[in-house]
Amino acid sequence: MRSGSPPAYSVPPCTVSLLVRASPHIWENAGRVVLLSLLSSYEATREALRLVIAKSRRVRLGLCAIVAAMALTAGCSQDVRVRDSADVNKVPVPVHTTTVEHWGTFFGDTKVLDQAMSPVTMTLPGTVAEVGSSNSTEYALLTDGRLYAWGLGTEGELGDGGHSNSFSTPVQVEFPRGVKIWSIPTDAMPFDTGLAIDTSGRVWGWGDNYGDELCLGNRRSYAKPVQLPLTHVTSAAGANNHALYDAGGVVYACGWNADGDLGTGSWRNTDKPAPVVGLDGSKVVALVASFANSGALMSNGQYFDWGYDGAGQLGDGSLGKQSDVPVLVHLPAKVRQVAQGGSLWDNGQTLVLLSDGSLWAWGDSHACQVAVARQSVPSPVRLDGPDATYVGLATGSATSYAVTSTGAVYAWGVSHVGQVGNGLGSTVCTPVKVTSGGTLISSTANNVVVSIPGAKTTPAP
């Protein structure tokens, strides 16, 4: 989750040459139009446009780009040189790529697919700003506002308009033209469902939507993103069939309410946005979610959670006392970062990074994901691990992860389908180093994705 509010985007003052590079086919019949706009009168330009439109249907598709170029030339330098399509085709365009690594396995509708016992590299066509995950799919947001996805797609969770899986090739999520994405949930997304916040503060959803978590009043699945009925959104999270949205200073919840995880003060499901009780949304800096739990990190460093408590998931010292309203977790210092995990009843845990640099956790620890002792941990305990400065946290069904300031990624917990990433299928009770060069991390259920920021630029063929 990016900090701050969605930024306002502006168009650079001189973009004629960029328009030419982006749409060289337009100039087959219409290149003279922009030249006339630079060198001739308005009347001459209008007449040229009329003639070109009459002769070329293809130009109509690019007419908006031409008109935009004419308008923008007013602020451009006199020595702007417009290249024709032949010139452009001779100039190699550098291709900038970065990579992420992922391991574990995707699952959906009880099927387990694309298992990887150790890190697998995925290449993205740009610089990665954030990574996110659901049980079935992983996502990478690029700094230019494009969003890519890979994994299962049978419920439309790839967001590309289809229902096919894509395990080895990232596909671009297809938002309406002009939409740039500002942030995606990193912890985490609902079952077989994707979420994203754009630069205007609108929130979009796609995929399964089986529990009404998209707040649309229906349980339809969507193969492409649709706008949800919330504005001024700064944070979102979801898991299983519920979701949370911080919109206009109010935290709302939608979907199934299995164990009070909507936080609305009741146990009723809702297909429309319902406010979470007792939280000032204007002070929320991050929302998190897991199978039957939810949480909110506040700007003053306090952390609240709610929902299921069968193994101490609320961190308030109790066992088996579910809560349908937020509960304050008492910790020895302010919370800087939080990750919430769990994929079924009985499992589920929370990791927090405190302002003093220490790691704490609570909840279920049957696979050592919270502590070495294989038991429930209803109150926060400090985690012993490698002596390092930690900058990132994630936790899945019963596996936990931490990223250090040097990029080392450590994992511990259950690994029967490769969740730890060390190539073995046995539970790990002591953190092991899995990969290097990591920065951003996200995990849901049995899969994890890490951004590896070392970028490379290569000439286009």
matplotlib code that plots the C-alpha trace (Angstrom):
import matplotlib.pyplot as plt

x = [0.0, 1.5, 1.6, -0.2, -3.0, -3.4, -1.4, -2.7, -1.3, -0.6, 0.3, 3.8, 3.6, 5.3, 4.2, 4.0, 7.0, 5.7, 2.3, 4.1, 6.1, 3.0, 0.8, 3.0, 0.2, -1.8, 0.7, 0.2, -2.4, -2.5, 1.1, 0.6, -2.2, 0.0, 2.6, 0.0, -1.1, 2.5, 3.1, -0.2, -3.4, -6.3, -8.5, -5.9, -5.5, -9.3, -9.6, -6.7, -8.5, -11.7, -10.0, -8.0, -11.1, -13.0, -10.2, -9.1, -11.2, -8.1, -7.4, -10.7, -9.3, -6.4, -8.2, -8.2, -4.4, -4.0, -6.3, -4.4, -1.1, -2.5, -3.6, -0.3, 1.9, 1.0, 3.4, 6.2, 9.5, 9.7, 12.4, 10.3, 11.0, 8.2, 9.5, 7.6, 6.8, 9.8, 12.2, 10.6, 10.8, 14.6, 15.1, 15.4, 13.3, 15.0, 13.0, 13.2, 12.3, 12.5, 11.8, 9.9, 10.3, 7.5, 7.1, 4.6, 1.4, -1.8, -5.2, -8.8, -11.9, -9.9, -7.4, -3.7, -1.7, 1.8, 3.7, 7.2, 9.4, 11.9, 11.9, 10.8, 11.6, 8.9, 9.9, 7.8, 7.9, 8.8, 9.7, 7.7, 6.1, 4.1, 3.4, 0.1, -1.4, -4.6, -4.9, -5.0, -3.1, -0.2, 0.0, 2.7, 1.9, 4.3, 5.4, 3.6, 0.2, -0.1, -1.0, 0.1, -1.2, -0.3, -1.7, -5.2, -7.7, -10.7, -12.8, -11.6, -9.1, -6.4, -8.6, -7.8, -11.3, -10.7, -10.9, -7.7, -4.7, -1.4, 1.5, 4.6, 3.6, 2.2, -0.9, -2.0, -5.1, -7.5, -8.8, -10.9, -8.8, -7.2, -7.2, -3.9, -3.5, -2.0, -2.0, -3.0, -3.6, -0.4, -2.1, -4.2, -7.0, -10.2, -10.6, -10.1, -10.7, -8.5, -8.6, -6.9, -7.1, -6.5, -4.9, -8.3, -9.2, -11.6, -11.5, -11.8, -12.6, -12.7, -12.8, -15.0, -17.0, -18.7, -19.4, -20.4, -17.0, -17.0, -20.0, -22.0, -25.1, -24.6, -22.5, -21.5, -18.0, -16.2, -13.5, -12.4, -12.2, -15.4, -15.6, -16.9, -19.4, -16.8, -14.7, -11.7, -10.3, -6.8, -6.5, -8.1, -7.7, -9.6, -9.4, -11.8, -15.1, -14.8, -13.1, -12.3, -12.1, -10.9, -13.0, -13.4, -12.2, -14.5, -13.6, -16.2, -16.7, -18.5, -19.0, -19.4, -19.2, -18.2, -16.8, -17.4, -14.6, -16.5, -16.3, -19.7, -20.9, -23.1, -22.7, -24.8, -23.4, -23.6, -23.5, -23.3, -20.6, -21.2, -19.0, -16.6, -17.4, -15.1, -12.4, -11.5, -10.7, -8.8, -6.2, -5.9, -2.6, -3.0, -5.7, -5.0, -7.1, -7.0, -9.4, -11.8, -9.9, -9.3, -7.1, -6.2, -2.9, -3.4, -1.2, -0.3, 1.2, -1.8, -3.1, -6.7, -8.0, -11.3, -12.9, -12.0, -10.1, -10.0, -6.2, -5.6, -5.7, -6.9, -3.8, -5.7, -4.8, -8.1, -8.9, -12.1, -13.6, -14.5, -15.1, -17.4, -15.8, -12.1, -9.9, -6.7, -3.6, -1.2, 2.4, 5.6, 6.2, 4.4, 3.6, 5.3, 4.1, 1.7, 0.9, -2.0, -2.3, -4.5, -6.5, -8.8, -10.4, -7.9, -4.9, -4.2, -1.5, -0.3, 3.2, 4.2, 7.3, 7.7, 9.3, 12.3, 13.0, 11.8, 9.4, 6.4, 3.6, 0.6, -2.1, -1.8, 1.7, 1.1, 3.8, 6.1, 4.9, 4.7, 7.1, 9.1, 6.5, 3.8, 0.8, -1.6, -0.1, -2.9, -0.7, 2.2, 5.6, 8.9, 10.4, 14.0, 15.6, 18.7, 20.3, 19.2, 17.2, 13.8, 11.9, 9.1, 6.8, 4.3, 2.5, 0.4, -1.7, 0.9, 4.2, 5.8, 8.3, 10.6, 12.8, 15.9, 17.4, 20.0, 17.4, 17.6, 14.3, 13.7, 10.9, 9.7, 6.6, 4.7, 6.1, 4.2, 3.7, 6.8, 5.7, 9.1, 10.9, 14.0, 13.3, 12.0, 8.6, 9.0, 8.0, 10.8, 10.9, 14.0, 14.0, 16.0, 17.3, 15.4, 16.6, 18.5, 17.8, 14.2, 12.3, 8.5, 6.7, 3.2, 1.7, -1.7, -2.5, 0.2, 2.0, 4.4, 5.8, 8.9, 10.0, 13.7, 14.5, 17.6, 16.4, 17.9, 17.4, 18.0, 17.5, 14.4, 15.1]
y = [0.0, 3.3, 6.1, 9.4, 10.1, 9.3, 11.9, 14.1, 13.4, 16.1, 16.0, 17.3, 20.6, 19.3, 15.8, 16.0, 13.7, 11.2, 11.1, 10.4, 7.5, 6.1, 6.1, 6.1, 4.7, 7.9, 9.8, 7.6, 10.0, 12.7, 13.7, 16.8, 17.9, 18.5, 20.2, 22.5, 23.2, 24.4, 26.3, 27.4, 29.1, 27.6, 27.6, 25.7, 23.1, 22.7, 22.1, 19.6, 17.7, 17.6, 16.1, 13.5, 12.4, 12.0, 9.8, 7.7, 5.8, 4.8, 8.4, 8.8, 6.4, 8.7, 12.0, 12.7, 12.3, 14.8, 17.4, 17.0, 17.5, 20.7, 22.1, 21.2, 22.8, 26.2, 25.8, 24.0, 25.3, 26.4, 23.8, 20.8, 18.2, 15.8, 12.5, 10.5, 6.8, 5.7, 7.6, 6.2, 2.6, 3.0, 4.1, 1.2, 1.9, 0.8, -1.8, -1.4, -4.5, -5.6, -8.9, -10.5, -13.9, -16.1, -19.6, -21.9, -22.7, -21.2, -22.7, -22.0, -24.2, -26.8, -27.2, -26.7, -25.6, -24.3, -25.5, -24.1, -25.4, -22.6, -19.1, -18.7, -15.4, -13.4, -10.4, -7.3, -4.6, -1.7, -0.7, -2.4, -0.1, -2.7, -6.4, -8.1, -11.5, -13.5, -17.3, -17.8, -14.9, -12.5, -8.9, -6.3, -2.6, -0.6, 3.0, 4.1, 2.9, -0.3, -3.5, -7.0, -10.4, -14.1, -17.3, -18.7, -16.9, -19.2, -16.7, -13.7, -12.8, -12.0, -9.1, -9.4, -10.2, -14.0, -17.0, -18.8, -19.4, -17.7, -19.1, -18.2, -14.9, -11.8, -10.3, -6.7, -6.1, -4.2, -1.0, 1.5, 3.9, 6.7, 4.8, 4.7, 2.6, 4.2, 1.3, -2.3, -4.2, -6.0, -7.9, -9.2, -9.7, -11.8, -15.3, -15.4, -11.6, -8.6, -5.0, -1.8, 2.0, 4.5, 7.9, 9.6, 7.6, 5.3, 1.6, -1.2, -4.9, -8.0, -11.8, -14.1, -11.8, -14.9, -13.2, -9.7, -8.4, -5.9, -4.1, -4.2, -5.8, -9.0, -12.1, -11.8, -12.5, -10.0, -10.8, -7.1, -4.4, -2.6, 0.6, 0.0, 2.4, 4.1, 7.3, 9.0, 5.5, 5.5, 1.8, -1.6, -5.2, -8.4, -12.2, -15.2, -13.5, -10.2, -6.8, -3.5, 0.0, 3.3, 5.8, 9.5, 9.0, 6.1, 2.4, 0.3, -3.5, -5.7, -9.5, -12.5, -12.0, -15.5, -14.5, -10.8, -10.1, -7.2, -5.3, -3.7, -4.6, -7.4, -10.9, -10.1, -10.3, -7.2, -6.6, -2.9, -0.8, -0.9, 1.2, -0.5, 0.4, 2.6, 3.4, 6.9, 6.2, 9.5, 8.1, 4.6, 4.1, 0.5, -2.2, -5.9, -9.1, -12.9, -15.8, -14.7, -11.6, -8.0, -5.3, -1.6, 0.2, 3.8, 6.8, 6.9, 3.4, 1.6, -1.6, -2.9, -6.2, -8.1, -11.4, -14.9, -15.8, -19.6, -19.7, -16.2, -14.4, -11.1, -10.9, -9.6, -12.7, -14.4, -17.7, -18.4, -15.0, -13.7, -10.0, -8.1, -4.8, -3.7, -4.7, -2.8, -5.0, -3.8, -3.8, -2.3, 0.2, 1.8, -0.5, 0.5, -2.4, -5.3, -8.6, -10.8, -14.4, -17.5, -19.6, -21.7, -21.7, -22.6, -21.3, -17.6, -15.3, -11.7, -10.3, -6.7, -4.6, -2.1, 1.3, -0.1, -2.5, -5.6, -8.3, -9.5, -12.0, -13.8, -16.3, -19.9, -21.5, -25.1, -24.9, -22.6, -19.6, -17.4, -19.1, -22.3, -23.7, -25.5, -24.0, -21.1, -17.7, -15.4, -12.5, -10.8, -12.5, -11.2, -13.3, -14.4, -14.4, -13.3, -10.1, -7.7, -4.6, -5.6, -3.5, -5.9, -8.5, -11.0, -14.1, -16.7, -19.7, -20.9, -19.5, -16.2, -14.0, -11.1, -8.9, -7.2, -3.8, -5.7, -7.5, -10.9, -12.7, -15.2, -17.7, -20.1, -22.3, -24.9, -25.9, -28.9, -27.2, -25.1, -22.1, -21.7, -21.8, -23.7, -26.6, -28.9, -29.9, -30.0, -27.5, -25.0, -23.7, -21.5, -18.7, -19.7, -17.4, -18.0, -15.3, -12.0, -8.5, -8.4, -5.3, -5.6, -8.7, -10.1, -13.5, -15.1, -18.7, -20.8, -18.4, -15.5, -12.9, -10.6, -7.7, -7.8, -4.2, -4.8, -3.4, -3.9, -1.9, -3.6, -2.3, -3.4, -5.9]
z = [0.0, -1.0, 1.5, 1.0, -1.4, -5.1, -7.0, -9.7, -13.2, -15.7, -19.4, -20.4, -22.4, -25.5, -26.6, -30.4, -31.0, -28.4, -30.2, -33.4, -31.9, -30.2, -33.3, -36.5, -38.6, -38.3, -40.3, -43.4, -44.5, -41.8, -41.1, -43.1, -40.8, -37.8, -40.0, -41.2, -37.7, -37.0, -40.2, -41.6, -40.7, -38.7, -41.9, -43.9, -41.1, -40.8, -44.6, -44.5, -41.7, -43.7, -46.7, -44.7, -42.8, -46.1, -47.5, -44.6, -42.1, -40.2, -39.3, -37.5, -34.9, -34.3, -34.7, -31.0, -30.9, -33.8, -32.3, -29.0, -30.8, -32.4, -29.1, -27.4, -30.1, -28.8, -25.9, -27.9, -29.1, -32.7, -33.5, -32.7, -35.4, -36.4, -37.7, -40.2, -39.7, -41.7, -39.4, -36.3, -37.5, -37.9, -34.2, -31.7, -28.6, -25.3, -23.4, -19.6, -17.5, -13.9, -12.2, -9.4, -7.9, -6.7, -5.2, -3.5, -5.3, -6.5, -5.8, -6.5, -6.5, -4.5, -7.4, -6.7, -9.7, -10.8, -7.8, -7.3, -4.4, -4.9, -6.4, -10.1, -11.9, -13.7, -16.0, -16.1, -18.8, -16.5, -12.9, -10.2, -7.7, -5.7, -5.6, -4.4, -4.2, -3.7, -3.3, -7.0, -8.6, -8.2, -9.3, -10.1, -10.3, -12.5, -11.8, -15.0, -13.6, -15.5, -13.6, -14.6, -13.3, -13.6, -12.1, -12.3, -14.5, -14.5, -12.5, -14.4, -11.7, -14.3, -15.3, -19.0, -20.2, -20.4, -18.2, -19.0, -16.7, -17.4, -15.3, -17.2, -18.8, -17.0, -18.7, -18.5, -16.4, -18.8, -17.2, -19.2, -21.3, -19.3, -15.9, -14.2, -11.0, -8.0, -5.5, -4.9, -1.7, -0.6, 2.3, 0.7, -1.9, -1.7, -3.0, -6.8, -6.8, -7.6, -6.3, -7.3, -6.5, -9.3, -9.3, -8.9, -5.7, -7.4, -6.5, -9.1, -8.7, -10.8, -10.5, -8.5, -6.1, -4.7, -1.3, -2.6, -1.5, -4.4, -2.8, -6.1, -4.7, -6.6, -6.8, -10.4, -11.5, -13.7, -16.2, -16.5, -13.8, -12.8, -10.8, -7.2, -5.5, -3.4, -3.9, -2.3, -1.5, 0.1, 1.2, 0.6, 1.6, 1.4, 1.9, 1.6, 0.7, 2.5, 1.8, 3.5, 1.9, 3.5, 1.5, 2.4, 5.9, 6.7, 6.7, 5.0, 4.7, 2.3, 1.9, 4.1, 7.9, 9.0, 12.4, 12.8, 10.3, 8.7, 12.0, 11.7, 15.1, 13.8, 12.2, 9.2, 5.6, 3.5, -0.3, 0.1, 1.9, 5.7, 8.1, 10.4, 14.0, 16.1, 13.6, 12.3, 8.7, 8.3, 10.6, 9.0, 7.1, 6.2, 6.0, 6.2, 5.9, 6.2, 6.0, 8.8, 10.2, 9.4, 10.8, 10.6, 11.3, 12.6, 12.0, 15.7, 15.6, 17.2, 15.6, 15.8, 14.6, 14.7, 13.6, 14.4, 17.6, 17.8, 18.2, 19.7, 16.4, 18.0, 20.2, 23.3, 25.4, 24.8, 23.0, 21.2, 21.7, 18.3, 17.9, 15.5, 16.5, 16.4, 19.3, 20.3, 20.4, 23.1, 22.0, 23.6, 20.8, 17.8, 14.9, 11.6, 9.4, 9.8, 7.9, 8.6, 7.4, 7.6, 5.1, 7.2, 10.7, 13.4, 11.5, 11.1, 12.5, 12.6, 12.3, 13.1, 12.7, 15.6, 15.6, 17.5, 14.7, 16.6, 15.1, 17.1, 16.3, 17.7, 16.7, 15.6, 15.5, 14.7, 12.0, 13.9, 11.9, 15.1, 17.4, 17.8, 20.2, 18.2, 20.0, 20.0, 21.0, 22.1, 23.1, 21.2, 21.5, 20.2, 17.3, 17.4, 14.0, 12.1, 13.5, 10.8, 10.1, 8.7, 6.1, 4.9, 6.3, 4.8, 6.0, 4.2, 5.4, 8.0, 6.6, 7.5, 5.7, 6.5, 4.2, 5.5, 4.5, 2.5, 0.5, 2.1, 2.2, 5.1, 5.5, 8.1, 8.8, 6.7, 3.3, 2.1, -1.3, -1.4, 0.7, 2.4, -1.0, 0.1, -2.3, 0.5, 1.5, 5.3, 8.0, 9.0, 12.6, 12.2, 9.6, 6.4, 3.7, 0.5, -1.9, -2.2, -3.6, -2.4, -1.4, -1.7, -0.6, -0.6, 0.4, 0.5, 1.4, -0.2, -2.6, -2.2, -4.5, -4.0, -6.1, -7.2, -8.2, -10.2, -13.6, -17.0, -20.2, -23.6, -27.1, -28.9, -31.8]

ax = plt.figure().add_subplot(projection="3d")
ax.plot(x, y, z, "-o")
ax.set_aspect("equal")
plt.show()
